[in-house]
Amino acid sequence: MNRKRHGFTLTELLIAITILSLVLAGAYSTFYSFSKSIKASLNHLDQSMELQYAFESMHKSIRGISQVHQTTANTFEFTTTKLDGSTERIQYRYDPNKDLFYRKSITNGTERELLKGVSGAKFTYYDRFGKETGTQIDINAAKLEVTSEREGIGGDLSVDTETALITFRNRTL
């Protein structure tokens, strides 16, 4: 009974398949975790870029304020003078029911969403001495604080708060 061996036994095949399955399961879980963290990072980058664009847009229009019309914690309406001498009446407002921050041009009647996923926004107004004020004629600077929530790695919520303090170029009293 001197037979030559021409393959693997059933036991050897089952052990090889089990080891291969464990390696593939580990590789899959690593790839899944990596792709999920990349997706969360890209979402955070998108939100950060949207927030940066919104702040730059607001900063550009708010710097040229010539007249303030409405000031509340959620709404800021003003007339701005552009460098070419033209004026535009603009309103920035936060809608807590929709978690959106809007920019509305009252001059030409257009409105657009500036930021999505905003969980809080607050304007604070300052006079030329740096003290908080609610008197429209005294306002010389505005601070905007925007809070947004995003899904982080592992499904947890991550809360980001960005703040910008803008001094008005045309409001020196």
C-alpha positions as CSV (number, residue, x, y, z in Angstrom):
1,M,0.0,0.0,0.0
2,N,2.4,2.5,-1.2
3,R,0.2,5.2,-2.7
4,K,1.5,8.6,-3.7
5,R,-0.2,11.5,-2.3
6,H,-1.9,13.8,-4.9
7,G,-3.6,16.6,-3.0
8,F,-4.8,17.9,0.3
9,T,-6.9,16.1,2.8
10,L,-10.3,17.5,3.8
11,T,-8.9,18.6,7.2
12,E,-6.1,20.6,5.6
13,L,-8.5,22.3,3.2
14,L,-10.8,23.3,6.0
15,I,-8.0,24.7,8.0
16,A,-6.7,26.7,5.0
17,I,-10.2,28.1,4.3
18,T,-10.6,29.1,7.9
19,I,-7.3,30.9,8.0
20,L,-8.0,32.7,4.7
21,S,-11.5,33.7,6.0
22,L,-10.0,35.2,9.1
23,V,-7.4,37.2,7.1
24,L,-10.1,38.4,4.7
25,A,-12.4,39.4,7.5
26,G,-9.6,41.4,9.2
27,A,-8.7,43.1,5.9
28,Y,-12.4,44.0,5.2
29,S,-12.9,45.5,8.7
30,T,-9.7,47.5,8.3
31,F,-10.8,48.8,4.9
32,Y,-14.3,49.6,6.2
33,S,-13.0,51.5,9.2
34,F,-10.5,53.4,6.9
35,S,-13.2,54.3,4.4
36,K,-15.6,55.5,7.1
37,S,-13.0,57.7,8.7
38,I,-12.0,59.1,5.2
39,K,-15.7,59.9,4.6
40,A,-16.1,61.7,7.9
41,S,-12.9,63.7,7.2
42,L,-14.1,64.7,3.8
43,N,-17.5,65.8,5.3
44,H,-15.6,67.9,7.9
45,L,-13.4,69.4,5.2
46,D,-16.5,70.3,3.1
47,Q,-18.2,71.9,6.1
48,S,-15.0,73.8,7.0
49,M,-14.7,75.1,3.5
50,E,-18.3,76.2,3.3
51,L,-17.9,78.0,6.7
52,Q,-14.7,79.7,5.5
53,Y,-16.5,80.9,2.3
54,A,-19.5,82.2,4.2
55,F,-17.3,84.1,6.7
56,E,-15.2,85.6,3.8
57,S,-18.4,86.6,2.0
58,M,-19.9,88.2,5.1
59,H,-16.6,89.9,6.0
60,K,-16.4,91.5,2.5
61,S,-19.9,92.9,2.7
62,I,-20.0,93.8,6.3
63,R,-16.7,95.8,6.2
64,G,-18.4,98.4,4.0
65,I,-21.4,99.1,6.2
66,S,-22.7,102.6,5.9
67,Q,-26.0,102.2,7.7
68,V,-27.4,99.6,10.1
69,H,-31.2,98.8,9.8
70,Q,-31.9,95.8,12.0
71,T,-29.9,94.2,14.8
72,T,-31.0,91.1,16.7
73,A,-29.2,88.0,17.9
74,N,-30.3,86.1,14.8
75,T,-30.6,88.9,12.2
76,F,-28.3,91.6,10.9
77,E,-29.6,94.0,8.2
78,F,-27.5,96.8,6.9
79,T,-26.6,98.9,3.8
80,T,-23.1,98.4,2.5
81,T,-21.2,100.7,0.2
82,K,-19.0,98.9,-2.3
83,L,-15.6,100.1,-3.4
84,D,-17.2,101.4,-6.7
85,G,-19.5,103.6,-4.7
86,S,-22.7,101.6,-5.3
87,T,-24.8,100.5,-2.3
88,E,-26.7,97.3,-1.4
89,R,-29.0,96.5,1.4
90,I,-28.2,93.1,2.8
91,Q,-29.7,90.9,5.5
92,Y,-27.9,88.0,7.2
93,R,-30.2,85.8,9.3
94,Y,-30.2,82.4,11.0
95,D,-33.3,80.3,10.9
96,P,-33.2,77.9,13.9
97,N,-36.2,75.9,12.5
98,K,-34.3,74.8,9.4
99,D,-30.7,75.0,10.8
100,L,-29.8,77.3,7.9
101,F,-28.0,80.7,7.7
102,Y,-29.2,82.9,4.9
103,R,-28.0,85.9,3.0
104,K,-30.7,88.1,1.4
105,S,-30.1,91.1,-0.9
106,I,-33.0,93.3,-0.2
107,T,-31.9,95.6,-3.0
108,N,-32.4,93.1,-5.8
109,G,-34.7,90.6,-3.9
110,T,-32.5,87.5,-4.0
111,E,-32.0,85.1,-1.1
112,R,-29.6,82.2,-0.8
113,E,-28.5,79.7,1.7
114,L,-25.1,80.6,3.0
115,L,-24.6,77.7,5.5
116,K,-26.4,74.4,6.1
117,G,-26.3,72.4,9.2
118,V,-26.0,75.4,11.5
119,S,-27.2,74.6,15.1
120,G,-26.7,78.1,16.3
121,A,-25.7,81.6,15.2
122,K,-25.5,84.8,17.2
123,F,-24.6,88.3,16.3
124,T,-23.1,90.5,19.0
125,Y,-22.6,94.3,18.4
126,Y,-19.9,96.6,19.7
127,D,-19.4,100.3,19.8
128,R,-16.1,102.1,18.8
129,F,-14.8,101.6,22.4
130,G,-15.3,97.8,22.2
131,K,-18.3,97.6,24.5
132,E,-21.4,95.7,23.6
133,T,-24.2,97.9,22.4
134,G,-27.7,97.5,21.0
135,T,-28.0,101.1,19.8
136,Q,-27.8,101.0,16.0
137,I,-26.1,104.4,15.6
138,D,-23.3,103.3,18.0
139,I,-22.5,100.0,16.3
140,N,-19.0,100.0,14.9
141,A,-18.3,96.2,14.9
142,A,-20.1,92.9,14.8
143,K,-19.1,89.5,16.1
144,L,-20.7,86.5,14.5
145,E,-20.6,83.1,16.3
146,V,-21.7,80.1,14.3
147,T,-22.0,76.6,15.7
148,S,-22.4,73.6,13.5
149,E,-22.8,69.9,14.2
150,R,-21.4,67.1,12.0
151,E,-21.1,63.4,12.2
152,G,-17.7,62.4,13.4
153,I,-15.8,59.1,13.3
154,G,-17.8,56.4,15.0
155,G,-21.1,58.2,14.4
156,D,-20.6,60.6,17.3
157,L,-21.6,64.3,16.8
158,S,-18.8,66.8,16.6
159,V,-19.6,70.4,17.4
160,D,-17.6,73.2,15.9
161,T,-17.9,76.9,16.8
162,E,-16.4,79.6,14.5
163,T,-16.2,83.2,15.5
164,A,-15.4,86.3,13.4
165,L,-15.2,89.9,14.7
166,I,-15.6,92.5,11.9
167,T,-14.9,96.2,12.3
168,F,-16.8,98.4,9.9
169,R,-14.7,100.4,7.5
170,N,-17.3,103.1,6.8
171,R,-18.6,103.6,10.4
172,T,-15.9,105.6,12.1
173,L,-17.8,108.1,14.4
